[in-house]
């Protein structure tokens, strides 16, 4: 399908390539992607046409683009395109061309990777230009040291798959305009640095900015002894590698939230969904699912949208908010399999699918996905948080707490930290440290008051401490959150070890939650 978008293709052709009967092919397409084979092909063609039209640098007409993607009836193509994307193909092309002309007027390169209309997050990994460092020191050793800093940062980011690092030619002057250089090599973000010296002290100042606007995204400074420069370099790299990815991701989310609905493609819709995915609230998960299912309709090959949607279905089960838990579990597993087949190199996809396997009690599969995610992105906070939950369910409370705390240190302002606080509480409950469990759950609820499901742990912890009044108050909050909740539903939603579940269930039953 991907190689032959311009050709007329019948189901019989696809069945012959796959080596199965047409009915079998249709059955498995429906089971795996919830659409017929030709319906999938139709979505692929529309997505490819839109991607071309959003590239403001090309000179092809709407008719050319339609024909290249297998649409021979141009009036019908326009209607179908508008129904899918909320604007006509000519409107998309006009908007992209206007953006390209604007970039050219500002001295920007309108060809290559930088030609996509600005303000629209792509489904591809963001690109980062690391420019030569400027040096304000007369010492030759400092100049030599600064020349290697950009390459050292690039090497540290090399294993990270969530950002594409680009270096300018070695002949590039550190005094050149950073935005111009970044545009020339097609990077959406640019990192610049400066080395200064005061007495025997050396200061490294680093800044991350958007290429299109020049707006600062993040910055920091690192001071150290001018004698031990490599210790200073190690501190710089540790700070940069932990800060770059969350700040770029937050910037991509903000860009998607500023865009108009008809401007958003699958990447933009998914960026809008991410804060909702990490809110750990069923209502937010439901809103995220609307955006993610729409993203998959637009681009059926987008693994990230499928992976995050899988975890949203999983959240509805684990947070006792699903009206049909068996159906949500089935959707979660189906989407997780689809996501890992479409994109097994994105730590975000792998971690989302790990969460689904954890929910299902498939701990070995979850652990393998986590290992792969952390191999690709060793400082990925959400992966460390999910490792905390995995260890909590496996009955390794101290390891779980250490991994939750590492996740919090890596991203102190992450919206996922309220969930990490509940995880720490659950680990303490598993070790019969009920005062600590109650304290961490209260902290989580201060951070996210709408996480009513966290009262499962809080009410049981209070009861175990003999604080009956507080336990009943917490149980009332739990019932308000989920009026039909029973002990059985609570225990079915969380795959803790038997001893943990027995204590939790017995205590909730004693407090009056129906069995």
QUIZI-V514005 format. One record per pair of residues at least 6 apart in sequence whose C-alpha atoms are under 7 Angstrom apart, sorted by sequence separation. I is the first residue (numbers start at 1). J is the second residue. D is the distance in whole Angstrom. If there is no record, write none. Layout:
i | j | d
I | J | D
I | J | D
//
This chain:
i | j | d
15 | 21 | 6
29 | 35 | 6
30 | 36 | 6
71 | 77 | 6
82 | 88 | 5
104 | 110 | 6
196 | 202 | 6
197 | 203 | 6
209 | 215 | 5
210 | 216 | 7
296 | 302 | 6
316 | 322 | 5
344 | 350 | 7
357 | 363 | 7
374 | 380 | 7
391 | 397 | 7
428 | 434 | 7
445 | 451 | 6
462 | 468 | 7
479 | 485 | 7
509 | 515 | 6
15 | 22 | 5
29 | 36 | 6
81 | 88 | 6
103 | 110 | 7
196 | 203 | 5
209 | 216 | 4
210 | 217 | 7
277 | 284 | 7
29 | 37 | 6
66 | 74 | 7
81 | 89 | 7
135 | 143 | 6
182 | 190 | 6
195 | 203 | 6
196 | 204 | 7
208 | 216 | 6
209 | 217 | 5
224 | 232 | 6
276 | 284 | 5
277 | 285 | 6
317 | 325 | 6
357 | 365 | 7
358 | 366 | 6
391 | 399 | 7
392 | 400 | 5
428 | 436 | 6
429 | 437 | 5
462 | 470 | 6
463 | 471 | 5
195 | 204 | 5
208 | 217 | 5
276 | 285 | 6
296 | 305 | 6
340 | 349 | 7
357 | 366 | 5
374 | 383 | 7
391 | 400 | 5
408 | 417 | 6
428 | 437 | 5
462 | 471 | 5
12 | 22 | 6
15 | 25 | 6
26 | 36 | 6
78 | 88 | 6
100 | 110 | 6
194 | 204 | 6
195 | 205 | 7
208 | 218 | 5
295 | 305 | 6
296 | 306 | 7
339 | 349 | 7
340 | 350 | 7
373 | 383 | 7
491 | 501 | 6
11 | 22 | 6
26 | 37 | 6
63 | 74 | 7
78 | 89 | 6
135 | 146 | 7
154 | 165 | 7
194 | 205 | 5
207 | 218 | 6
208 | 219 | 6
277 | 288 | 6
317 | 328 | 7
355 | 366 | 7
389 | 400 | 6
425 | 436 | 7
426 | 437 | 6
460 | 471 | 7
193 | 205 | 5
194 | 206 | 7
207 | 219 | 4
256 | 268 | 5
276 | 288 | 6
354 | 366 | 4
388 | 400 | 4
425 | 437 | 4
459 | 471 | 4
133 | 146 | 6
193 | 206 | 4
206 | 219 | 6
207 | 220 | 7
292 | 305 | 5
370 | 383 | 6
387 | 400 | 7
388 | 401 | 6
425 | 438 | 7
441 | 454 | 7
459 | 472 | 7
133 | 147 | 7
192 | 206 | 6
193 | 207 | 6
206 | 220 | 6
222 | 236 | 6
314 | 328 | 7
491 | 505 | 7
100 | 115 | 7
132 | 147 | 7
192 | 207 | 5
205 | 220 | 6
206 | 221 | 6
256 | 271 | 6
257 | 272 | 6
273 | 288 | 5
313 | 328 | 5
314 | 329 | 6
354 | 369 | 6
388 | 403 | 5
425 | 440 | 5
459 | 474 | 5
49 | 65 | 6
191 | 207 | 6
192 | 208 | 7
205 | 221 | 4
256 | 272 | 6
313 | 329 | 7
354 | 370 | 6
387 | 403 | 6
388 | 404 | 5
404 | 420 | 6
424 | 440 | 7
425 | 441 | 6
458 | 474 | 7
459 | 475 | 6
49 | 66 | 7
100 | 117 | 7
133 | 150 | 7
168 | 185 | 7
191 | 208 | 5
204 | 221 | 5
205 | 222 | 7
292 | 309 | 6
336 | 353 | 5
441 | 458 | 6
99 | 117 | 6
132 | 150 | 6
190 | 208 | 6
191 | 209 | 7
203 | 221 | 7
204 | 222 | 5
253 | 271 | 5
273 | 291 | 6
313 | 331 | 7
314 | 332 | 6
351 | 369 | 7
385 | 403 | 6
422 | 440 | 6
487 | 505 | 6
131 | 150 | 7
189 | 208 | 7
190 | 209 | 5
203 | 222 | 6
204 | 223 | 6
252 | 271 | 7
253 | 272 | 6
273 | 292 | 7
313 | 332 | 5
350 | 369 | 6
351 | 370 | 6
384 | 403 | 5
385 | 404 | 5
421 | 440 | 6
422 | 441 | 5
455 | 474 | 6
49 | 69 | 6
130 | 150 | 6
189 | 209 | 6
190 | 210 | 6
203 | 223 | 4
289 | 309 | 6
350 | 370 | 7
384 | 404 | 6
404 | 424 | 7
421 | 441 | 6
438 | 458 | 5
455 | 475 | 7
96 | 117 | 5
189 | 210 | 5
190 | 211 | 6
202 | 223 | 6
203 | 224 | 7
270 | 291 | 7
310 | 331 | 7
311 | 332 | 6
487 | 508 | 7
188 | 210 | 6
189 | 211 | 5
201 | 223 | 7
202 | 224 | 5
269 | 291 | 6
270 | 292 | 6
310 | 332 | 4
351 | 373 | 6
384 | 406 | 7
385 | 407 | 5
421 | 443 | 7
422 | 444 | 6
455 | 477 | 7
456 | 478 | 7
487 | 509 | 7
188 | 211 | 5
201 | 224 | 6
202 | 225 | 6
269 | 292 | 7
289 | 312 | 7
310 | 333 | 7
333 | 356 | 7
350 | 373 | 6
384 | 407 | 5
401 | 424 | 5
421 | 444 | 5
438 | 461 | 6
455 | 478 | 5
45 | 69 | 5
201 | 225 | 5
202 | 226 | 5
332 | 356 | 6
437 | 461 | 6
438 | 462 | 7
200 | 225 | 6
201 | 226 | 5
270 | 295 | 7
310 | 335 | 5
382 | 407 | 6
419 | 444 | 7
452 | 477 | 7
453 | 478 | 6
11 | 37 | 7
200 | 226 | 5
269 | 295 | 6
310 | 336 | 5
347 | 373 | 4
381 | 407 | 4
401 | 427 | 7
418 | 444 | 5
452 | 478 | 6
487 | 513 | 6
11 | 38 | 7
62 | 89 | 7
285 | 312 | 5
400 | 427 | 7
434 | 461 | 5
486 | 513 | 6
487 | 514 | 6
488 | 515 | 6
62 | 90 | 6
183 | 211 | 7
307 | 335 | 6
486 | 514 | 5
487 | 515 | 5
182 | 211 | 6
218 | 247 | 7
266 | 295 | 4
306 | 335 | 5
307 | 336 | 5
347 | 376 | 7
381 | 410 | 6
418 | 447 | 6
452 | 481 | 5
486 | 515 | 5
217 | 247 | 7
265 | 295 | 7
266 | 296 | 7
306 | 336 | 7
347 | 377 | 7
381 | 411 | 6
397 | 427 | 5
418 | 448 | 6
434 | 464 | 7
355 | 386 | 7
379 | 410 | 7
397 | 428 | 7
426 | 457 | 7
434 | 465 | 7
179 | 211 | 5
266 | 298 | 6
306 | 338 | 7
307 | 339 | 5
351 | 383 | 6
358 | 390 | 7
422 | 454 | 7
266 | 299 | 6
282 | 315 | 7
306 | 339 | 5
397 | 430 | 7
282 | 316 | 6
389 | 423 | 6
397 | 431 | 7
46 | 81 | 7
128 | 163 | 7
179 | 214 | 7
270 | 305 | 6
277 | 312 | 6
304 | 339 | 6
385 | 420 | 6
392 | 427 | 5
127 | 163 | 6
128 | 164 | 6
129 | 165 | 6
130 | 166 | 6
131 | 167 | 7
303 | 339 | 4
56 | 93 | 7
125 | 162 | 6
126 | 163 | 5
127 | 164 | 4
128 | 165 | 5
129 | 166 | 5
130 | 167 | 6
131 | 168 | 7
282 | 319 | 7
303 | 340 | 7
54 | 92 | 6
125 | 163 | 5
126 | 164 | 6
127 | 165 | 6
128 | 166 | 6
129 | 167 | 6
53 | 92 | 6
54 | 93 | 6
125 | 164 | 6
282 | 321 | 6
303 | 342 | 5
472 | 511 | 7
1 | 41 | 6
5 | 45 | 6
53 | 93 | 5
56 | 96 | 4
57 | 97 | 7
134 | 174 | 6
303 | 343 | 5
55 | 96 | 6
56 | 97 | 4
133 | 174 | 6
301 | 342 | 6
308 | 349 | 7
311 | 352 | 6
54 | 96 | 5
132 | 174 | 5
307 | 349 | 5
311 | 353 | 7
314 | 356 | 6
57 | 100 | 6
56 | 100 | 5
308 | 352 | 6
311 | 355 | 7
460 | 504 | 6
463 | 507 | 7
304 | 349 | 5
307 | 352 | 6
311 | 356 | 6
314 | 359 | 7
307 | 353 | 6
310 | 356 | 7
460 | 507 | 6
460 | 508 | 6
146 | 195 | 7
57 | 110 | 6
129 | 182 | 6
57 | 111 | 6
57 | 115 | 6
129 | 187 | 6
56 | 115 | 6
128 | 187 | 5
133 | 192 | 6
134 | 193 | 6
135 | 194 | 6
136 | 195 | 6
137 | 196 | 6
55 | 115 | 6
56 | 116 | 6
127 | 187 | 5
128 | 188 | 6
129 | 189 | 6
130 | 190 | 6
131 | 191 | 6
133 | 193 | 5
134 | 194 | 5
135 | 195 | 5
136 | 196 | 5
137 | 197 | 6
6 | 67 | 7
55 | 116 | 5
56 | 117 | 7
127 | 188 | 5
128 | 189 | 5
129 | 190 | 5
130 | 191 | 5
131 | 192 | 6
133 | 194 | 5
134 | 195 | 6
135 | 196 | 6
136 | 197 | 7
6 | 68 | 5
8 | 70 | 7
54 | 116 | 6
55 | 117 | 7
126 | 188 | 6
127 | 189 | 6
128 | 190 | 6
129 | 191 | 6
130 | 192 | 7
6 | 69 | 5
7 | 70 | 6
54 | 117 | 6
5 | 69 | 5
6 | 70 | 4
5 | 70 | 6
114 | 183 | 6
430 | 500 | 6
108 | 180 | 7
114 | 186 | 5
113 | 186 | 5
114 | 187 | 7
109 | 183 | 6
112 | 186 | 7
108 | 183 | 6
109 | 184 | 6
153 | 237 | 6
157 | 241 | 7
393 | 495 | 6
394 | 496 | 7
395 | 497 | 6
393 | 496 | 4
394 | 497 | 6
393 | 497 | 6
121 | 252 | 6
121 | 255 | 7
319 | 453 | 6
361 | 495 | 6
120 | 255 | 7
121 | 256 | 6
359 | 494 | 7
119 | 255 | 6
120 | 256 | 6
279 | 415 | 6
359 | 495 | 7
242 | 379 | 6
278 | 415 | 6
279 | 416 | 7
278 | 416 | 5
280 | 419 | 7
119 | 259 | 7
123 | 266 | 7
120 | 264 | 7
123 | 267 | 4
122 | 267 | 5
121 | 267 | 6
122 | 268 | 7
121 | 268 | 5
120 | 268 | 6
242 | 410 | 6
281 | 450 | 7
281 | 451 | 6
320 | 490 | 7
280 | 451 | 7
320 | 493 | 7
87 | 262 | 6
318 | 493 | 5
86 | 262 | 5
317 | 493 | 6
318 | 494 | 6
85 | 262 | 6
161 | 345 | 7
162 | 346 | 7
161 | 346 | 6
161 | 376 | 6
160 | 376 | 5
161 | 377 | 7
159 | 376 | 5
160 | 377 | 5
159 | 377 | 7
47 | 298 | 6
47 | 299 | 6
43 | 297 | 7
43 | 298 | 6
44 | 299 | 7
43 | 299 | 7
44 | 300 | 7
43 | 300 | 7
32 | 334 | 7
32 | 338 | 7
//
